[in-house]
Amino acid sequence: MTETPESGYQVLARKYRPASFADLIGQDAMVRTLKNAFEADRIAQAFMLTGIRGTGKTTTARIIAKGLNCIGPDGQGGPTTDPCGMCENCVAIAEGRHVDVMEMDAASNTGVQNIRDAIIETVSYRAATARYKIFIIDEVHMLSTSAFNALLKTLEEPPAHVKFLFATTEIRKVPVTVLSRCQRFDLRRIEPEVMIAHLQKVAGLEGATIAEDALALITRAAEGSVRDAISLLDQAISHGAGETTADQVRAMLGLADRGRVLDLFEAIMGGDAAAALAELGAQYADGADPLAVLRDLAEITHWLSVIKITPEAADDPTAAPEERVRGRGLAGKLPMRVLTRMWQMLLKALEEVSLAPNAMMAAEMAVIRLTHVADLPTPGDLVKKLQDSPPPRAQAPARQPAAAPRGPEAQLVPPRAPSGGAQPVPALAPEASLARFPTFASVVAFLEEQRQIKLLVEVRHGIRLISYSPGRIAFRPADGASASLAADLGRFLTQATGARWGISVENAEGAPTLAEQADAEKAALEAELADHPLMQAVRDAFPAARITAIRSRESLAAEAGLDALPESEETDPDWDPFEDD
């Protein structure tokens, strides 16, 4: 540990903060551009530095500020990308006390009055001791709209002695009008190989021994942020008391052993629920966080999916050699459809575990679900199996007429349906089967004939027909329609007719559903009947009367057991229904 009389222990993230561009790692493109600009004396009036946390935005801004105001050890130097770090300006900027370099946290000073007081009213005054007056605004996206607007004019035409350095993690929240007035630099995430080498260098300078696989764990947890990685390294050195192993870092971070997570993954993919639960319980007993275990499972699923597409991804420097071998093997055995299904289920499981009152119980239930679907065929496999299987055929008749024709006109005659049961489907060729369904109404009638009541109700209420041809139906689902309606209808028609049906869901505007059409027809008929003189006479006599049902002559005749109702009652204009015979 480093002790100073003034401040005591100094954390490694501050102790090893880059003081020059040479110390800045992983940002070669930005450094090269800045060096060329300084050498050509083409220094912009404003810089916008953006990137994730801990990649060096504010540090870069301070290095640029030092480079702009550095005068060299002899006091005669000019702007440079290699500040000496020894002159009065460099020292004062490094210590945060230079009067001409003002740092402002936009998260704490969001209003227009803050910008007016700190910048607008002071920008016209020349620098007191330095070459440039420099304003560094961190997290600039936090400024209010009014503050941005107040800054625009000054930012577009600043005095020659003023430079602006902005840093932000949310570049999309910065107005385009501000971005267009700045030279933008995107600081990249640090690559794992570069990060591991940097951590090894810092650990060596601190005289600490830390295992390479422990550094890999820290690098993976830092997600490209140098500051996060150095802070975790600082914590790991204290945790290991001089010699830090991967197990100690894993315990510090609450992580499960990557190899054991692969064991759990393989048990899940093998459908062995008992072994998977036992492994999850063992990791939990060793201190692993259930949510972290599921995150690791998701990370492995993503890693294997990427390996299947780009095999070189298996050479992940943050993975141990044995993990890379296992990763290649698993990626070779598991289909992409299985991995994508695993990914989707893990995302749902992560949400459930984070919200559950008992994280371990929720994680166990998630593992049970994953193991039970691991060996199930995917939807694509099921469709292929249905397509490859022979369509169901009606039983051949027990006896054929002796003189049955044998030419191309021959047809198979289906047996008579048993009374009270659904009608069997004729064993016709696919083309002949489709010919039985010239219209969508014939399909609906067929569902009713086959007594597919549930499917019939869903079709009547859920299909807004877009187009129809025998064997193909395109529709837009109505509100509340079953998500499996297209699959259920296509499966039934394909199996029942022996011909392949294509049922597609589209976004075009479809016709009203059959139920809506029936309701509209009923409403129109009721309106028509309401204007009938006889109905008006009834309502005059009985004001509370209302139409409860409309019956056709055919239905009334059928209920009466007649072929048709007598015509004389309706056609005789002098007929009085209340007159006795």
Beta strands, then each sheet from edge to edge (+ up, - down):
strand 1: 3-4
strand 2: 8-9
strand 3: 46-50
strand 4: 101-105
strand 5: 133-138
strand 6: 162-168
strand 7: 183-186
strand 8: 209-210
strand 9: 243-244
strand 10: 463-469
strand 11: 472-477
strand 12: 502-505
sheet 1: 1+ 2-
sheet 2: 4+ 5+ 6+ 3+ 7+
sheet 3: 8+ 9+
sheet 4: 10+ 11- 12-
end
